Structure formats: structure tokens, C-alpha cells
Amino acid sequence: MRYIAGLMATALLFGCAGSGPRTESIFTDEQAVIAESEQDIPFAVVAISSRSAKASSDWLDRSQSASFIPDTGSAPVVIGPSDILEVSIVSTSESGFIDLTNSTLSPISTTTLPSQEVGSDGMISVPPLGRVSAQGQTAQDFEQLLESRLGEVLVDPSVIVRISERRSARVSILGAVVNPGTFSLNQNNMFLVEVLAEAGGPDGRSEDLEISLSRQGVTGRATLNRVYENPSLNIHMRAGDVISVEPPNRRLTVLGAGGVNNTITYDQPVISLAEALSRAGGLLNRRADKKGVFVYREISSAAAADLGIDVTVFGSGPVPAIFNIDLSKPQALFAAKEFKMGRNDLIYISDSVNEEISAVFGVLTNFTPTPAEYVRDATIGTSN
């Protein structure tokens, strides 16, 4: 009876312990208005083997490349405010033009106007026409416009327009480059690597840096050495692009029966599951379930199908996948070395059944009468 009373008292103490309300009281309080109740969602469990580790790592590499800004080709070079233009006018005449420098008569007259900046109104001065709008036109379109207008006062004029400095189309390069700043796109086919070269290149090893490119509200990221190695990532630049080169912010979270429960940051381009577990202090010997090491990650439908998952139950969106490795098997360590960790992966190490049983017995042991108490109770009973 004393033992049962002790358990009841313990239950009451557990009910009263703590510095705040219990979970049940929050959800069942009459004043509580539940905004949203999350529906159960399906997820896939994938056993980590040498084959699945390689397949998932290959898809991880592809997804990182696919997440970069796609190359949509070169944009047309149009004239804009602050651009510097050079305009040359060539006209012909049967009677000829007098060349005062050589005192000769020439059938062709070439007039090169002084270089001038396109005004904020998009116009430049072209004698004898006066102010002419150039903004928004390609050099070829502006040539045709001037030829049409000058044809009213000259005989068969030809016009050559060259954008000597394209100030209206600029990209910004920030972070770990030798000369960060803003640079003009002077060529129609200027590529990302060329722009980086204009900034003096990276200020550090390319494998230790990550490049992000922001364009019209969309940002893509890739490791810098991948941009150098993969031609599909060396994309055409567009006016207004913002490029940032920084050390990557790679991190993963470890929870459960590991040496530490924390978010771990790392600066290597690639880290394996084995290395991640090592940084987390490994598995706690008695507490951890060697068969219960899980990696939580969302993967694409194509990657899930390649891993043998029935993707029809997941729709068109990403597939919530839980990768599981059984470290009680010797060969599993090879798979752990091959399995690449992704950005913001979560590792969960479950408790072993023995540890849970030990925890229950540990609670009960605190309230189990000692042999001396049994003897005393028995003695008291016989004395009566």
C-alpha cells in the first residue's frame, strides 16, 4: 500500500511540476482557438546502401546545378541613359566634297561627331537634326533612324553608331573578389566568368567559395568551382544582375542520441554522413539505436523515382524522404562515406529499446521499497 501511495504521489507531483501550463491544458482550454491542424502527410523511407547513397548524391549534385539561374541567352544591346555613343555620318555627292586637309576633291564626306553621353531624356544631338531620341534602340536601329532623317537633307547618307561605353547596362559584383564594384556589360555575349575576371577573380580558393546570382527577384546559388567546371552554369549576364561571392553557409542539424544536439556548420564543399556523425560526437554507446540513424530531406519526384519510390502518392511537388542507415552492419560504413549531406539536412538518431526500458526502470527504482523496508514491514506485521 505504501508503494502504491508513493506512485500516486509521484503522479501528482509530475502533474504539478514545471514552470508553465501543460500541453494538454493549452490545446483544451476553452479560450483556445486552433488556427490550423496539420494533416498527416505521406513520406518515403529509403534504406541507405552503396547504390542509394551514390544515386542520392548524384541527384543532390544535379539539384544544386538546377537551382542556379538558367541561361536564357544574351539580351539585345539597347541604348540607354548615360551610354557614350560615337556617331559617324558618311555622305556621297557626284560633284564631290572638298577635303581642306589635302586640298583635294572627294566623292565621299565623313563626319565624326564628338562622343557624347545619352541624356536622362534618352536623347543626343545630331547636327543638323538637333536632338534625337536614341533610348531603347539597338545601334543598328538607331543607324537606320538617322539615315532616314538625314536623307531629307543629305544625299544617300550612311551612319555608323557605336556604343563606346555601355553605362546603362551594369552588373554588381560583391564579396570575396579582388576588386568588388559595378561593371559595364560592353559585349552582347558577356558571360559570368568574364564578369568575374573583370573584378579580378575570387579572393580565395574557388572550392571554398559560393556564388549567388540575383536577377529580377530570383536568386540561384552554386559553388564557385562548379561554375568553372560546368559550362551550363557560365551563363550570359543581364543588366541589373547582382553577383555575390562569399564563403558558403553550409549547415545541418543533429537531434537525438548523438554526442551533441546542435546545428553544425561546415565550410567544405562536400561532407559525408560519416563525417557529419563524427562532428556530432558519434552515437552514444548505450543510448543510441545503431539501426535508427535517419536523414530527413525533401527530394524531387525524379530523384524519388530513381530510388524506387512510388511517386504517385506524392503529387507533383517534392517528396519528403527519410533516409535510414543500419550502422550495426559492417558494410554500412562504406555507404555512410558515400552518402553526401545536403544543405539544411536533419539527422535524427533514435534511442534504443534497451535505453527506453532502462529509463522506465530508472523511474520505478526511485520509488521501490528497499529490502530494509520490506523487512521492517514484515516484522511489524508478525509482531501484531
C-alpha positions in Angstrom: 0.0 0.0 0.0 2.8 2.4 0.8 4.3 1.6 -2.6 1.1 2.3 -4.4 0.6 5.5 -2.4 4.1 6.5 -3.4 3.3 6.0 -7.1 0.1 8.1 -6.8 2.0 10.9 -5.0 4.6 10.8 -7.7 2.0 11.1 -10.4 0.5 14.1 -8.6 4.0 15.7 -8.4 4.6 15.1 -12.1 1.2 16.8 -12.8 2.2 19.8 -10.7 5.8 20.1 -11.7 7.1 22.6 -14.3 7.1 26.3 -14.7 4.1 26.6 -17.0 0.9 25.1 -18.3 0.9 21.5 -19.6 0.5 20.8 -23.3 -3.0 19.4 -22.8 -4.2 22.5 -21.0 -3.1 24.7 -23.8 -4.9 22.8 -26.5 -8.0 22.0 -24.4 -8.5 25.4 -22.8 -11.9 26.8 -23.6 -10.3 30.1 -24.7 -8.0 28.3 -27.3 -8.8 28.8 -30.9 -6.8 26.4 -33.1 -5.8 28.2 -36.2 -4.7 25.2 -38.2 -4.4 21.4 -37.6 -1.7 19.9 -39.8 -2.8 16.9 -41.8 -0.7 13.8 -41.8 1.4 13.7 -45.0 3.0 10.6 -46.6 6.7 10.2 -46.6 9.1 7.8 -48.1 11.8 5.7 -46.2 14.9 4.9 -48.2 17.5 2.4 -46.9 21.0 3.8 -47.4 23.1 1.4 -49.3 26.1 1.9 -51.6 23.7 2.1 -54.5 21.2 4.5 -53.0 24.0 6.6 -51.5 25.5 7.1 -54.9 22.1 7.8 -56.6 21.0 10.3 -53.9 24.4 12.1 -54.0 24.2 12.3 -57.8 20.8 13.8 -57.6 22.0 16.2 -54.9 24.7 17.5 -57.3 22.1 17.9 -60.1 19.7 19.7 -57.9 22.4 22.2 -56.9 23.1 22.9 -60.6 19.4 23.0 -61.5 18.8 25.6 -58.7 21.1 28.1 -60.4 19.7 30.8 -62.7 19.1 29.3 -66.1 20.8 30.6 -69.1 18.3 32.4 -71.3 20.8 33.6 -73.8 22.2 37.1 -74.5 19.9 40.1 -74.2 19.8 42.6 -77.1 22.1 45.5 -76.6 20.0 48.7 -76.5 21.0 52.3 -75.9 20.1 53.7 -72.5 20.8 56.9 -70.5 24.4 57.5 -69.6 25.7 55.4 -72.5 28.5 57.0 -74.5 27.8 57.0 -78.3 30.1 57.6 -81.3 28.2 58.6 -84.4 29.9 58.9 -87.8 28.0 60.3 -90.9 29.1 59.3 -94.4 27.6 61.1 -97.4 28.3 61.0 -101.1 28.0 63.5 -103.9 28.6 63.3 -107.7 30.1 66.8 -107.6 32.4 65.8 -104.7 33.4 67.3 -101.4 36.5 69.5 -100.8 39.0 67.9 -98.5 40.6 71.0 -97.0 43.4 69.0 -95.3 44.7 67.7 -98.6 43.2 70.4 -100.9 41.5 67.6 -102.9 38.1 66.8 -104.2 36.5 63.6 -102.8 33.1 62.0 -103.7 32.8 60.8 -100.0 32.5 63.0 -96.9 32.9 61.5 -93.5 31.9 63.5 -90.4 32.6 62.0 -87.0 30.6 63.7 -84.2 32.3 64.1 -80.8 31.5 61.3 -78.4 28.5 62.2 -76.3 26.6 60.8 -73.4 22.9 59.9 -73.8 20.9 62.3 -71.6 18.5 61.3 -68.9 15.8 62.0 -71.5 17.3 59.4 -73.8 18.4 61.9 -76.5 21.6 63.0 -78.2 22.5 65.9 -80.5 22.9 65.1 -84.2 23.6 68.1 -86.5 21.7 69.2 -88.5 18.8 67.3 -87.0 19.1 68.6 -83.5 18.1 66.4 -80.5 17.2 62.8 -81.5 15.9 60.1 -79.2 18.2 57.1 -79.0 17.0 55.3 -75.9 15.6 51.8 -76.2 17.1 51.2 -79.7 19.9 48.9 -80.8 22.8 50.6 -82.5 21.6 49.2 -85.9 18.0 50.5 -85.3 19.4 54.0 -84.4 21.6 53.9 -87.5 18.5 53.3 -89.7 16.6 56.1 -88.0 19.4 58.6 -88.5 19.8 57.6 -92.1 16.1 58.1 -92.8 16.1 61.5 -91.1 19.4 62.7 -92.6 18.2 61.6 -96.1 16.0 64.6 -96.1 19.0 67.0 -96.1 21.9 64.8 -97.4 22.4 62.6 -100.5 22.4 58.9 -99.6 23.8 59.3 -96.2 25.2 56.3 -94.2 25.5 56.3 -90.5 27.7 54.3 -88.2 26.8 54.2 -84.5 29.0 52.6 -81.8 28.3 52.3 -78.1 31.8 53.0 -76.8 30.8 52.7 -73.1 27.6 51.0 -72.1 26.9 52.6 -68.7 23.2 51.8 -68.7 23.8 48.1 -68.5 25.8 47.2 -65.4 26.2 44.4 -63.1 27.3 44.5 -59.4 29.9 42.1 -58.0 30.2 41.9 -54.2 32.0 39.9 -51.6 35.2 37.9 -51.9 36.6 39.2 -55.2 39.8 41.2 -55.7 38.0 44.3 -57.0 34.3 44.4 -56.0 32.2 47.1 -57.7 29.9 47.8 -60.6 30.9 46.8 -64.1 29.6 47.6 -67.6 28.4 45.0 -70.0 30.3 46.1 -73.0 29.7 43.0 -75.1 26.5 41.3 -76.2 27.7 37.8 -75.2 29.5 38.6 -71.9 29.4 35.6 -69.6 29.6 35.1 -65.8 33.2 34.0 -65.7 34.2 37.0 -67.9 32.5 39.4 -65.5 34.3 37.7 -62.5 37.6 38.2 -64.4 36.7 42.0 -64.7 36.5 42.1 -60.9 39.9 40.5 -60.6 38.7 37.0 -59.9 37.9 35.4 -56.5 39.8 36.4 -53.4 40.4 32.9 -52.2 40.2 29.3 -53.4 37.2 28.6 -55.6 36.3 25.4 -53.8 35.9 27.3 -50.6 33.5 29.9 -52.0 29.9 30.0 -53.1 28.5 32.3 -55.8 25.0 33.7 -55.7 23.4 35.5 -58.6 20.2 37.5 -58.2 18.1 38.5 -61.2 14.6 40.1 -61.1 13.9 38.8 -57.6 15.2 35.3 -58.1 18.5 34.0 -56.6 20.5 31.0 -57.7 23.5 29.5 -55.8 26.3 27.2 -56.7 29.9 26.6 -55.6 32.3 28.7 -57.5 34.4 25.7 -58.6 31.3 24.2 -60.1 30.7 27.3 -62.2 34.3 27.0 -63.5 33.8 23.3 -64.3 30.3 23.2 -65.6 29.8 25.3 -68.9 26.0 25.3 -68.3 26.5 27.5 -65.2 28.6 30.0 -67.1 25.5 31.9 -68.1 25.0 35.1 -70.1 24.9 38.3 -68.0 21.9 40.7 -68.0 21.8 44.3 -66.9 21.0 44.6 -63.2 22.4 41.3 -62.2 23.9 41.2 -58.7 26.7 38.7 -58.1 27.9 37.8 -54.6 30.9 35.6 -53.8 31.1 34.5 -50.2 32.2 31.6 -48.0 29.2 29.2 -48.0 26.8 29.0 -45.1 26.5 25.2 -45.0 24.8 23.7 -42.0 23.0 20.6 -40.8 21.1 19.8 -37.6 21.6 16.7 -35.4 19.0 15.6 -32.9 18.5 12.5 -30.7 21.0 10.1 -29.3 24.2 11.7 -30.6 27.1 13.2 -28.8 25.6 16.7 -29.4 22.2 18.0 -30.3 23.0 21.1 -32.3 23.2 22.8 -35.7 26.6 22.1 -37.2 28.2 24.5 -39.7 31.0 23.4 -42.1 33.0 25.0 -44.9 33.9 22.0 -47.1 32.1 21.8 -50.4 31.1 18.2 -49.6 30.6 16.4 -46.3 29.6 12.7 -46.0 27.1 11.2 -43.5 30.1 9.5 -41.7 31.8 12.9 -41.3 28.6 14.6 -40.1 28.1 11.9 -37.5 31.7 12.3 -36.4 31.3 16.1 -36.0 28.2 15.4 -33.9 30.2 13.3 -31.5 29.1 10.0 -32.9 26.4 7.8 -31.4 26.0 7.4 -27.7 27.1 3.8 -27.0 24.3 2.6 -24.7 21.6 5.1 -25.7 21.7 5.1 -29.5 20.0 2.6 -31.7 22.6 1.7 -34.4 19.8 0.7 -36.7 17.9 4.0 -36.2 20.0 6.7 -37.9 17.8 8.8 -40.2 18.4 11.7 -42.6 15.4 14.0 -43.3 15.4 15.6 -46.8 13.0 16.7 -49.5 13.9 15.3 -52.9 12.4 15.8 -56.4 9.9 13.3 -57.9 12.5 12.3 -60.4 15.1 11.5 -57.7 12.5 9.6 -55.7 11.5 7.5 -58.7 15.2 6.7 -59.4 15.4 5.4 -55.8 12.5 3.1 -56.4 9.8 5.1 -54.6 6.2 5.1 -55.9 5.8 8.8 -56.5 2.1 8.7 -57.5 1.0 9.2 -53.8 3.1 12.4 -53.6 1.7 14.5 -56.4 3.9 16.9 -58.4 5.7 18.5 -55.5 8.9 17.4 -53.6 8.9 14.1 -51.8 9.5 14.1 -48.1 12.2 11.4 -47.8 13.7 9.8 -44.7 17.0 8.0 -45.4 17.8 5.2 -42.9 21.2 3.5 -42.3 21.8 0.5 -40.2 25.2 1.0 -38.6 25.1 -2.4 -37.0 26.1 -3.8 -40.3 29.9 -3.5 -41.1 29.4 -2.7 -44.7 27.1 0.2 -43.8 30.1 2.4 -43.0 31.1 2.3 -46.7 27.6 3.6 -47.6 27.9 6.3 -44.9 31.1 7.5 -46.5 29.5 7.7 -49.9 26.3 9.4 -48.8 26.6 13.2 -49.3 24.9 15.6 -46.9 22.7 18.3 -48.4 22.2 21.9 -47.3 20.0 22.0 -44.2 19.7 18.2 -43.8 18.4 17.0 -40.5 20.0 13.9 -38.8 18.0 12.1 -36.2 19.4 9.3 -34.1 16.8 7.3 -32.3 17.0 5.8 -28.8 17.5 2.1 -28.4 14.7 -0.1 -26.9 17.1 -1.1 -24.1 17.6 2.5 -23.2 13.9 3.2 -23.1 13.4 0.2 -20.8 16.2 1.3 -18.6 14.7 4.7 -18.3 11.4 3.2 -17.2 13.1 1.0 -14.6 15.1 4.1 -13.5 11.9 5.9 -12.7 10.4 3.0 -10.9 13.6 2.3 -8.9 13.3 5.7 -7.3 10.1 4.6 -5.6 10.7 0.9 -5.0 10.9 0.0 -1.3 14.4 -1.1 -0.2 14.9 -4.6 1.3 15.2 -3.0 4.8 11.7 -1.5 4.4 10.3 -4.9 3.4 11.9 -6.5 6.5 10.6 -3.8 8.8 7.1 -4.1 7.4 7.1 -7.8 7.7 8.4 -7.6 11.3 5.7 -5.2 12.2 3.1 -7.5 10.8 4.3 -10.5 12.7 4.6 -8.6 16.0 1.0 -7.8 15.9 
